């Protein structure tokens, strides 16, 4: 939870001084005395240009640029000014800006209830609502148990032949055994959206464990949830029920919750069960509208046919704002996460400008808001692109790509899911950079940033980070950074940065963007990819 605190302002002189204060860092390993050295200051104009963007965007005076704040808007204006200076066309609905319509929402306990009605009684179960600003206030319907609630073509399907229109889908909030990491994570992330797409008006997710304390209808105390004001894929009412309250749901069905758990534990198929209770929800939702802009610049393609196809190059501009003080610092600057990605986005656009070249396709440079709130800006753009929806062909995304280690390898998340992987391999070879396998596939980073908003619309995507091999000093540096700086105030301008890595990554990234923009055919998912089954956005 982010708690608002007193704002602090720093002079431009102080910001510029910090430009020269990145400190030397090293990571020692138990097997020897090898150290990984970061540069103290930029040594070349290219390094200085990249770092300058970060000194502006991640300065204390930006107060962590939380979505919906004036500080975020200041950062957005900086990016728009840079786009203008690089000769990009305004690609928003208001110049370079695309206002993203958001809302903060909370449930008022007074006047809110969810009841399971049987022929003889009405039970009010302890539960927690998974609230979104787009959540409807009322829902009624019969209940059906649908196993894990998954529709994963080629892997697992609980929903074949099941009529969910106007019904409440009840499912175990766990996953079947044997799924790979990507499919596991995609299934969890997409399950509720898929159930709504198939007609469910509400969902009941049964947790694996008993309630840790008193469960409640309302969201826990703290700031309200932030989300898209309107989201056609997030409109129903989704609630969590603890395992120790689940047997009531199965009363009268001829089955028990314990039976379902035994089947799941034995890795046996789960039946579809028409349940006896009916679901009745009445929620009093308080909504406060707010806007925060995406920043959109377009470089028109040179090919008279392909220029109506659009490659999106994205990075998120927002961070966490002002929060709980750590060692006396309450500003969550977000220098690596993700001012570094925005700096690379800007320098990629600058490279096109300075070289006076264009891709055959048009390129949209997209700085999105609300990633830290749940990929909101990218989700909004994917739903409401400022160009014809059918023309959006791919997304390339950078988020927190670790310019803190030597650049010898690349994580190209999604390279084996679509034929975009064929574009990047010659580029990697030309730059002498290895395409590395992710040593932590359980982190499923391919669906954990803004590229996933486009994946969910059927658009082939890739995401990138500087790579490392498991067990190496480079991995230790990244692991230590995640433990000690990720989503903390210490992700600031004073941390060690590897400027050589940043510039080498920027150079590689430009060539990848150019390769995708110039390819002959429209990017496509491989047929065996789970993402190939997602309905494609647009006509």
Buried (B, 14 or more C-beta within 10 A) or exposed (E): EBEEBEBEEBEEEEBEEBBEEBEEBEBEBEEEEEEBEBBBEBEEEBBBBBBBBBBBBBBBBBBBBBBBBEBBBBBBBBBBEBBBEBBBBBBBBEBBBBBBBBBBBBBEEEEBEBBBBBEEEEBEBBBBBBBBBBBBEEBBBEBBBBBBBBBBEEBBBBBEEBEBEEBBBBBBBBBBEEBEBBBBBBBBBBBBBBBBBBBBBBBBBBBEEEBEEEBBBBBEEEEBBBBBBBBEBBBBBBBBBBBEBBEBBBBEBEBBBEBBBEBBEEEEEBBBBEBBBBBBBBBEBEBBEBBBBBBBBBBBBBBEEBBBBBBBBBBBBBBBBBBEEEEEBBBBBBBBBBBBBBBBBBBBBBBBBEEEBBBBBBBBBBBBBBBBBBBBBBBBBBBBBBBEBBBBBBBBBBBBBBBBBBBBBBBBBBBBBBBBBEBBEEBBEEBEBEBBEBBEBEEBBBBBBBBBBBBBBBBBBBBBBBBBBEEBBBBBBBEEBBEEBEBBBBBBBEBBBBBBBBBBBBBBBBBBBBBBBBBEEEBBBEEEBBBBEBEEBEE
